[in-house]
Amino acid sequence: MKTNLSISILCVLPKALGLEMEEILPASAGYSCRQAEAAHLPAIRLTDLQFWSALPLETADVVFLSLPAATISELCEMPEGIEAFRQVRNSLPGEGAAVVGVLSDCRPGDIVQAHLLGLEGLLAHPFEGETVRRVVEQALVKNQQRRKQIIRQDKVRQLCRDLNHKRRQLRHKVDILCRDLVHSNQFLTHSVQELQRLCDFQNGLAGEFDLGYMLHKALKMIQHQIPESSTAFYLAAEKRFEAHLSGLWYDRADDIEELEKLFSETLVRTVSARQRRWLIPEAERCAELTGKQKKLLAGLSLLALPVLVEGELLGILIVYRHAREPLREGDMQRLEMYVPPLGRAVRSTYILQTHIGSL
């Protein structure tokens, strides 16, 4: 509440009431009255932000607002009219002036309704000078309290917005963690299944003493890892490679020998020399094959893996299928897991077969 400075009064009243207010609140008593004549203010204007923004509220401490009985009735009859009036007032920038409603031609019921507007004071015409000054002082105090309440509410709203934002961020992080957990669980399940298949593969080859039968079993099990594929194993034996085939891809009976020879001259020769894997997604597009080889291998997708044990080349594993579903890097990585146990099985079976043959 102002004490040492003059109190600025803005009268939004009919002219006669405004002049009367200037007499009651003279400059000599520390008041500064300005007029903003308003013969009649419809309720709809009081809920319009543009109306309030047009008033010089920045320099006003108290606003005397004309509230005839008709205006009060209109506000109360409007859908959410009183709440709209409150919201417009609270949304005004700056500190905001105290608003005192000046009632005229009002019945007791109108005064009760005017209290619902949340004004800092009410004056019923006619009024006395001492009553007006007391209402002004009370209005200044109430307005300070109102502004503090608005500030507290704004802080609470901002706090709620911040909390909701952080909650959304936390929920997003939890969603990511849940997805990662699901993916990790899926990956772990897949890894366990792969290890189980690898263990079954290794156990299935253990104890075999016939090399040809062991390779037949191995190729069948490897063949099941790649859908719609065929397999071949070229066993390194005294400067040559001996073919062991499973599920050959052929259309004519003489294709068996042709494919066996073709694999020996292309995949086996190249992989044995390089001792590294070779993936050919589509034979027709492989630059390392001759035109004749491309024609013979047309429609096939091929993969060749060297089988090494302690640096010794024991053979070449070949997997192939129709190029409409080309073999990919993932297929190669999956099959690489089976190469070490296959190599150990080949060596142990070969040693066992040699020992039995020497008896």
ABEGO torsion letter per residue (X at the ends): XBAABBBBBBBBBBAAAAAAAAAABBAAAGBBBBBBBBABBBAAAAABAAAAAABBAAABABBBBBBBAAAAAAAAABBGAAAAAAAAAAABBEAEBBBBBBBBGBBAAAAAAAAAAGBABBBBOBBBAAAAAAAAAAAAAAAAAAAAAAAAAAAAAAAAAAAAAAAAAAAAAAAAAAAAAAAAAAAAAAAAAAAAAAAAAAAAABGBABAAAAAAAAAAAAAAABBGBBBBBBBBBGGBBBBBBBGBBBABAAAAAAAAAAAAABAAAAAAAAGBBBBBABAAABAABBAAAAAAABGBBBBBBBBBBGGBBAEBBBBBBBAABBBBAAAAAAAAAAAAAAAAAAAAAAAAAAAAAAX
